[in-house]
Amino acid sequence: MGLGFTLLGSGSSGNATLISDGETHILLDVGLSGKETARRLRECGIEPDNVAGIVVSHEHGDHCRGVGPFAKDLEIPVFISEATLAAAEMKVDASRIRLIESGTGFDVCGIAFTPFAVPHDAADPVGFRIEKDGIKIAVVLDLGFMTNLVIERLRECDAIVLESNHDVNMLKVGPYPWSLKQRVMSRRGHLSNDSVAEFLTNGFDGKARDVVLAHLSKKNNLPDLALLSAQNALQSRCGLFTPQTRLELADADRVGLPHWY
């Protein structure tokens, strides 16, 4: 069947991505509640006890609050860095922990994960490139700006899930206190629509069949704004833009479409 992904939800209320080759099913982050994660998995036709592993990007609650509750009664290994584990304070049996580190690949039942460092205000935040049989999928959800390393890891990917968190103008005039606005806009905060557009214009290699804009803020962004900004960026590439690249928006409140390669 190849390799595929389904976004179970992406937003400040919780992030979880299902990675699958049709037989092996892996959760990348569990920021939803354990119960809601199980419900959305079943919506995809997968029982929780068929999950082969959980991979954690960083310790913020919208990415890991459901790990302990979901894995409580299941023999599921949790792949997480030492610094993230210490910061997360999650309740997971030590025997299930599999320590990972940025820059060092690891395997989960035949699916290869390569974690890479991203700039975010967490202990040891990482994005992931996931590969099997030549198919490459990248998931990068929390980062303040596009580093050269991130851009390099996104090259040659068949699909990219990338944060497009906020519209800068909406954030500036929005309800957040100024200190939080500064955090979000900082180089260790969250990626704006403008930053994504800059990447799609100048850093994107055009290989990905699908680019999914994820982790949209409900208070500081609008789906139409994020999509239009990205569409304009791709169209500006003229001959460099590959027509097969499809743009999508992730939803925080419902399961997204499955993508297979």
C-alpha positions in Angstrom: 0.0 0.0 0.0 3.0 2.3 0.3 3.1 5.0 3.0 0.5 7.4 4.1 -0.7 9.8 6.8 -3.9 11.2 8.2 -4.2 14.2 10.4 -6.5 13.3 13.3 -6.5 17.0 14.3 -4.1 19.9 14.2 -4.4 23.1 16.2 -3.9 24.6 19.7 -6.5 22.3 21.1 -4.5 19.3 20.1 -2.3 17.7 17.4 -2.1 14.1 16.3 -1.0 12.5 13.1 -1.5 8.9 12.0 1.4 7.4 10.0 0.7 4.1 8.4 1.8 1.7 5.7 -1.5 -0.2 5.8 -0.3 -2.7 8.4 1.7 -0.7 10.9 0.0 2.3 12.5 2.0 5.0 14.4 0.9 8.1 16.2 3.0 11.2 15.8 2.1 13.3 18.8 -1.0 12.7 20.9 -2.2 16.2 21.9 -5.8 15.2 22.0 -7.3 13.5 25.0 -6.7 9.7 25.1 -10.5 9.1 24.7 -10.8 11.5 21.7 -7.6 10.0 20.1 -9.2 6.6 20.3 -12.4 7.8 18.9 -10.7 9.5 15.9 -8.6 6.4 15.3 -11.7 4.3 15.1 -13.1 6.8 12.7 -10.2 5.8 10.5 -11.0 2.1 11.0 -8.1 1.5 13.5 -8.5 0.1 17.0 -6.2 1.7 19.6 -4.5 -1.6 20.4 -3.3 -1.8 16.8 -1.1 1.2 17.2 2.5 0.1 17.1 4.1 3.2 18.6 3.9 6.8 19.7 6.5 9.4 18.5 6.6 12.7 20.4 7.9 16.0 18.9 8.1 18.1 22.1 6.5 18.5 25.5 3.8 21.1 25.0 0.4 19.9 26.0 -1.2 20.3 22.6 1.3 17.7 21.4 1.7 15.2 24.2 -1.1 15.6 26.8 -2.8 12.5 25.6 0.2 10.2 25.5 -0.1 8.8 29.0 -3.9 8.4 29.1 -3.9 6.8 25.6 -1.1 4.4 26.3 -2.1 3.6 29.8 -3.5 0.1 29.2 -1.7 -0.6 26.0 1.8 -2.1 25.4 2.9 0.8 23.2 6.5 2.0 23.0 6.9 5.8 23.2 9.7 7.4 21.2 10.8 10.6 22.8 14.0 12.5 23.5 15.5 12.6 27.0 15.1 16.3 27.4 11.5 16.2 26.2 10.6 13.3 28.5 12.0 15.3 31.5 10.1 18.4 30.6 6.8 16.6 29.7 6.3 14.9 33.1 4.1 12.3 31.4 3.0 9.2 33.2 4.3 6.4 31.0 5.9 3.2 32.3 9.7 3.5 31.9 9.9 0.1 30.2 8.0 1.6 27.3 10.2 4.6 26.7 12.5 4.5 23.7 14.9 7.5 23.8 15.6 9.3 20.5 17.8 12.2 19.6 17.9 14.9 16.9 19.8 13.9 13.8 19.7 10.2 14.6 17.2 8.1 12.7 15.2 5.3 14.3 12.9 2.6 13.0 9.3 1.7 14.1 8.3 -1.6 12.6 9.9 -0.9 9.2 9.0 2.7 9.0 12.1 5.0 9.3 11.9 8.3 11.3 14.6 11.0 11.1 14.1 13.7 13.8 15.6 17.1 13.1 16.0 20.2 15.3 13.5 23.0 14.9 13.5 26.5 16.5 10.7 26.5 19.1 10.5 27.4 22.8 10.6 23.8 24.1 13.3 21.7 25.7 14.3 19.7 22.6 11.8 20.3 19.8 12.0 18.3 16.5 10.3 17.8 13.2 10.3 14.5 11.5 11.0 13.0 8.1 9.3 9.6 7.7 10.3 7.2 5.0 9.5 3.8 3.6 10.3 2.2 0.2 11.5 5.5 -1.2 8.4 7.5 0.0 9.2 10.5 2.1 6.7 12.5 4.3 7.7 15.5 6.5 5.8 16.7 9.5 6.9 20.1 11.0 4.3 21.7 13.2 5.9 24.1 15.8 8.7 26.4 14.7 9.5 30.1 14.7 11.2 30.3 11.3 12.4 28.1 8.5 16.1 27.2 9.2 18.4 25.9 6.4 18.2 22.5 8.1 14.4 22.4 8.0 14.4 23.4 4.3 16.9 20.7 3.6 14.9 18.1 5.3 11.8 19.0 3.3 13.6 18.5 0.0 12.6 15.5 -2.1 9.5 14.9 0.1 6.4 13.5 -1.4 4.2 15.3 1.2 4.8 18.1 3.7 2.7 18.9 6.7 3.8 22.4 7.8 2.6 24.9 10.4 0.9 28.0 9.1 -0.1 29.3 12.5 -1.0 32.9 12.3 -1.6 36.0 10.2 0.8 38.7 11.5 -1.7 41.5 11.3 -4.5 39.5 13.0 -2.1 38.6 15.8 -1.0 42.1 16.4 -4.5 43.4 16.8 -5.9 40.3 18.4 -6.8 39.5 22.0 -3.5 38.0 23.2 -1.5 40.0 25.7 1.6 41.6 24.2 4.0 39.2 25.9 2.3 36.3 24.2 2.2 38.0 20.9 5.9 38.6 21.2 6.4 34.9 21.9 4.3 33.7 19.0 6.1 36.1 16.6 9.6 35.3 17.9 12.1 33.1 16.2 11.3 30.4 18.7 7.5 30.8 18.4 5.2 29.9 15.5 5.3 30.1 11.8 3.2 32.8 10.1 1.4 32.7 6.8 4.0 35.1 5.4 6.9 32.8 6.5 5.2 29.8 4.8 4.7 31.9 1.6 8.4 32.8 1.7 9.3 29.2 1.9 7.0 28.1 -0.9 8.3 30.9 -3.1 12.0 30.5 -2.5 12.8 27.3 -0.5 10.3 24.7 -1.8 11.7 22.3 -4.4 8.3 21.6 -5.9 8.5 17.8 -5.4 5.7 17.3 -2.9 2.4 16.2 -4.2 0.6 17.5 -1.1 1.4 20.4 1.1 -0.9 20.5 4.2 -1.1 23.8 6.1 -1.6 22.9 9.8 -1.8 24.2 13.3 -3.8 27.2 12.3 -4.7 29.5 15.1 -8.5 30.0 15.6 -7.9 33.5 17.1 -5.1 34.8 14.9 -5.7 33.3 11.5 -8.4 32.5 9.0 -8.3 29.4 6.8 -9.0 31.4 3.7 -6.1 33.8 4.5 -3.6 30.9 5.0 -4.7 29.2 1.8 -4.7 32.3 -0.3 -1.2 33.3 0.9 0.2 29.9 0.0 -1.6 29.7 -3.3 -0.2 33.1 -4.3 3.3 32.0 -3.4 3.1 28.9 -5.5 1.6 30.8 -8.4 4.4 33.3 -8.3 6.9 30.5 -9.1 5.6 30.4 -12.7 7.4 27.7 -14.5 8.9 26.3 -11.3 5.5 25.5 -9.8 4.6 21.9 -10.4 0.8 21.7 -11.1 0.5 18.4 -9.2 1.2 20.1 -5.9 -2.0 20.3 -3.9 -2.6 22.6 -1.0 -4.9 21.6 1.9 -5.9 22.9 5.3 -5.8 20.8 8.4 -8.7 21.0 10.9 -8.4 21.0 14.6 -11.8 19.5 15.2 -12.1 16.7 12.7 -10.2 13.9 11.0 -8.6 14.9 7.7 -8.5 13.0 4.5 -6.1 10.1 4.3 -3.1 10.6 1.9 -1.4 7.6 0.4 1.8 7.4 -1.7 
